[in-house]
Structure formats: structure tokens, C-alpha cells
């Protein structure tokens, strides 16, 4: 896929990165807390295994969304952010129409 990510869109993505990262971390920590709370009701080993799986899956999500943060990967990153609901519709609307169209097509493929 050719890189159709414009400089203005890259600046928006870069500006949103800390916010998206914070949102993902918040989600991961909230779910971790829920798993831990459930574990306090008994079956500690099962809760530990649930937490371990959650952290492993969360690491994979974190990697898909934030590793290799460079302009050539921007469309993939933005698509992953949308799939994980890390940016709002209003924030997404700030991107160019071309970028929004490509991301929407990529989302449908996943």
C-alpha cells in the first residue's frame, strides 16, 4: 500500500499519541483491577491465570497500536487506534477525508 499519509495528518496523529496511549493504559488497568477484584472472592490461581492472559493480550494490543510509530506505518496505527476505540469520532474527524476513507476501508478488512 502506498503511503498516503499527509504531513498535516501525521502532525495530528503525533499530537494524539499521548492521549491514545493513556486511554489504552487506563483500559488495561481497569480490566486488571476487575480481574484482581474477582480473584479476592476465591480461586486465586484462576485469577492469576486470567490476569496473566490479560496482560499478555494487552501487550500485543500495545505493540500493534504504538510500536514502530513512524509515518510509513501511520495508516495501520490509526486503523488500530480506531479498532481499539482509542480516539473519539471528533478526533478522527480532524484527519483528511482521504485518510478517513482509507482507514474506514482497512477497518472493514479486520
N, C-alpha and C positions, 0 to 999 in steps of 0.2 A: 504494500500500500504506500503510495507516495505521501510524503509529509506535507499535509495541507494546513499545518498549524501556524497561524499568523503570529507576528510579534505582539500585537495587542492582546491576542488570546493567551499567549504564553505569559504575559505580564499578569493577566487576571488569574490564571492557574497558579502562578507562583505566589501571588498575594493570598489566594485561598488555601494554600497548602497547610499553614499552621492551624487554621480553623478546621479543615477536614481531618487533620491528624488528631487534634484534640477531641473531635466528635467520635472518631473511631476508638480512641483510648477510653473515652467515657463509656461507650457502649460495652467494650470489653470488660472494663472494671465493674460496671453494673451487673453484667451477667455473671462475672466471677463471684461477686458478692451474693447473688442469688444462689449460686451453687454451694457456696460455703454455708449460707444460712440453712439450706435444705440439709446439709450434712450435720448440722448441730442437732438434728432430730433423730439421729441414729445412722447406722450403716456408714461409718466414716470412710471405710476403704472405697465403697462405691462412689462417694462424693469426691474423694481424692482422684479416682479414675476419671470422673466426669470433668473435674477441674483441669486435669492433665490434657484430656482431649480438647477441651475448650481453648486452652492456651495454645496448643499445637495448631488448631484450626485458625485461631486468631493471628498467630504468627504468619501463616500462609496468606491470610487476608491482608495483613500489614505489608507483607512483601509485594503482593500484587498491586497495592494502592500507592506505595511510596518508594520502593526500591527502584533504582535505575531512573531517577527523576531527571529526565533530560527532554529537550524539545522533540527529539525524534520519537519519543515514546508518549508524548503528551495526549494523543487521542486515546490510546489504550488506558492511560492513567485516568483521564477524565471519564471514560466509559466505566471503569471500575468504581470510581467515586459515585457515579450515578447509580450503579447497581447496588452499592452498599448504602445509598442514601446519605452520603457524607456532605453533600451540598444541597441547598434548597432549590426549588424551581426558580425563585427570583435570582439567586446567584448564577444558576445555569443560563438564565435569560441574558446575562451580560455578555456571553460569548457570541461570536459572529453567527449569522444564520447558517453559513456553510459548516462550521464546526458543530453546531447543534444538530444539523441534518446527519452528518457522518456519525456522530455519537449515537443518535437515535437508531441508525441502521445497525451499528455494532451491538447495541443493547439487545436488539431483536435476535441477533445470532446466538446469544448466550442463554 
